[in-house]
Structure formats: C-alpha cells, structure tokens
Amino acid sequence: MGYLGAVRAGALAVVFGCVPAIAHAETLTEALASAYTNNPTIMSALLDVQSTAEGIALAKSGKLPTIGVSATSGATWQVGNPNPGAEAFDVNWGQVSASYNQTLFDNFQTDAQIEQARALTELSKYSLRNQEQNVLLSVVQAYYSVIRDTQLVQLRADNMSFFDAQVSSANDRLRLGEGTKIDVSQASTRQAAAIASYQSAIASLQTSQASYERWVGHKPRNLSSDYSFGKTLPTSIDSAIASADDRHPALLSARAAIRVAQAGSDAASAAFGPKLNMIGSICAIGCFGIENPGATASVNFQLSIPIYAGGALGASIRRANIEQIKSEVDALSARDQIRESVISAWSSLQNSSAQIESAQSAVESGQLVVDGTVQERDVGQKTTLDVLNAQAELTSAREGLIQARASRMIAAFALLAASGRLSAEDLRLNVEVHSADGYIAKVEDVWQELRALDE
C-alpha cells in the first residue's frame, strides 16, 4: 500500500501542482483571449502581412521618379614636375548636380506588378486569419484535453481504490474460509492493471498540460467545461458548407492566389512591349570650373523595345500561364478539402452527441449492475470475477462518457473552424483584433519618404 500511496501522491502533484492556493477558474473564453493576444504563431503571421505589404510600395516605385543629388570635391598634385614654374597642386572646389529618372511607359508592366503585390498582401491577410483559426482550435483541443485527462485521472484513481478494496475483501474471505486463492489472484491482477491504467492517465495529463501551456501561454488553472455557443454553430450541414465557401480563410487565400497568378501573367506578357524612360540632369555648381560657374541641364528620352532575350521572355510567359492554371486547380482542391472538413466535423459532432447519450445510459445501468453484483457476491450467488468484470464494464462506460463529452466540444469548435467562423470577432473575445490594415494604408502612401525628410 505504500507504493500505491506514492503513486497517488505523484498524481495529485500533477493535477494540482499548477493551481495556486486560491485559484481563479479560467474559462475557455479567457484561455482563447490569452492565446490570441500572446501566441507567437499569430504574431508571426501578422508580421508576415506587414512584410508582404511592403511589396506594394516596391511595385509602385516603378512608376515614380528616382531623384538624387551628388556632390564632388577634391584635389590633384604632381611630384617631380619637369616644367619649372608649373603648378604642382590643383584644387577642385566641387561640383553639385541633380539627376532625375522616370519610366513614362512600360506597356503596363508596373501596373500588373502593383496588382500582384496587392493580391499577395490580401493573400497574407487571409493566411493570418487561417493561422488564427488554427491556433484557436488548438487551444480548444488542449483545453478540453486537460479537462478530459484530469477527469480520467480521478476516475482511474477511484477505480484503483475499488480494486484495492476487492483485494482486501478477497483476503478477508480467504482467511474466513469463504473465498479462494483464485479470488485473491484475480483481484490482485485487476489491481495491477488499474495501477498501470492510472499511471497512463497521469502521463496523458502531463502531455495535455504541456500542450495547453504551449498554446495559451501559461499552465492550466481550474478549467471549466461550461461554454455557450449561442447562435454561432451552423444549424445544418448545408449552411455550414455555404458559410465555408464564403468565409473560410484558406479558400479566400486560394482565390487571392488566383489574382496573384493572373497579375503575374499580365506582367510577364507586358515585358514584350516597349519601354520609355525620361532621364534628366542638372549641374548647378562648378559645372565649368571656378572661373565660369554656370549651370547646365539636360533631358533625354530613351525608348527600348525587346526583340530577343535568349528565350527568357517566352519562358517567363509560359511559366506564368502555368502558375495561373495551377492556382485555379489549387483553389478547387482547397474547396474540396474544406467541404470535406465541414462534413467530417458535422459527422463527428452528431456522433459524439449520440455517444454521450449511449454512455450516460451505460453508466447508469452499469452502476446498478456493480452494486447488485457485489451484494450477490456477498451472499454467495456471484463470484469475485463477476464483480471485477462488472466494475471493468462500468469504468469503460464512464471513460467513454468523459471522452465523448470532450470530443463533442472539440467537434463543435472544429465545425466552427471548418465553416470559417472561428475567429476572435465571431467568438466575441475581449481582445484587440489583430489587423494590418493601418500598416497597409501607410505603405500605399508612396510619398511617405519625402514627408519623413521634412519631419
């Protein structure tokens, strides 16, 4: 019994070690809000949107002028000058000039690249939403896994206590001559199996707690299984599929990828056209030397038409067209995968609800069977093995009920995710919704650099 006491003490440390003396019960909504605010996966996706948005400014720069100012100054000297009286040292007091370069026409290639950059930014925004869904669903899975495994630890602890009592009872009846060594052996065997099952439950709980801490950012604290979905859950599989077609971020990302590929194809085709540049320069100081410090200016127009580039132009167009077709095929594949996930989540939700009803009935009847079998065993109408078998069936039914309840909640949130409704806004979390819209608006301001110089 000393060993069993040590096992129980270790389990209690696992279950309650992370709970403060006076712990606030952490609801699922609070856990989701904590993960949404602090999870590095979501923050990384947000930064990726901002980084991708810079591509808009880079693309827009192709239509805007490039202006620069340069200044030069220096001196020259000669050593061992063969002409006596000649200057051996000359100072160039400097020259200041400005340059201007702008593409006036490039067959609309830059316009296509701007559209491609905007589509890529939109794609990254939907990727952010998809990452948010994945993180929130992982939080739900970890949350209810901790609840499930905590309940399983307690159930198996109770089961182990039951078999402890059966071993003691079998030994007592053996001493009184009412039992056999076989009864003791059978009870001891079930006791050993109960200990192994108990330790397995502890290991599973430790894993669930680690997963919870990974996604939420801290250890679990007095979790509660209560949660109200309100009207967020789809009422039919057809409405869930329709919602997924309209709102699922993975499908919206696939559609944005089609825009990216179409703009890339337009940009590749535009490379075949003419390109007109305007090149200007102004020399304001030191243009003709110190004795004649006049200014000069020049403006040139440069027209270039590609004729042959070693096959590079044709290859770029063919590759862009293939990428466009591929993006459309990928969108079809994404649509089928999302619809499959909707149907799977809907079926899992219905199945887990049925499993709960069945398990509840099995637990109620199983408890009656155990109580009756123990009483019949005490009067000699049943054997110890009958009691052990009845308890095993009752434990199995209770475990099934615990697992079915957790599965139902996870399946419900999986259905929300599959229908594109698992977001901080849809769940009404008390958080500031992550958005890169403000950053994108700043990126779209192409004259920001000049205003920054004025500041």
Secondary structure by P-SEA (a helix, b strand, c coil): caaaaaaaaaaaaaaccccccccccccaaaaaaaaaaccaaaaaaaaaaaaaaaaaaaaacccbbbbbbbbbbbccccccccccccccccccccccbbbbbbbccccaaaaaaaaaaaaaaaaaaaaaaaaaaaaaaaaaaaaaaaaaaaaaaaaaaaaaaaaaaaaaaaaaaaaaccccaaaaaaaaaaaaaaaaaaaaaaaaaaaaaaaaaaacccccccccccccccccccccaaaaaaaaacccaaaaaaaaaaaaaaaaaaaaaaccbbbbbbbbbbbcccccccccbbbbbbbbbbbbbbccccaaaaaaaaaaaaaaaaaaaaaaaaaaaaaaaaaaaaaaaaaaaaaaaaaaaaaaaaaaaaaaaaaaaaaccccaaaaaaaaaaaaaaaaaaaaaaaaaaaaaaaaaaaaccccccccccccccccaaaaaaaaaccaaaaaaaac
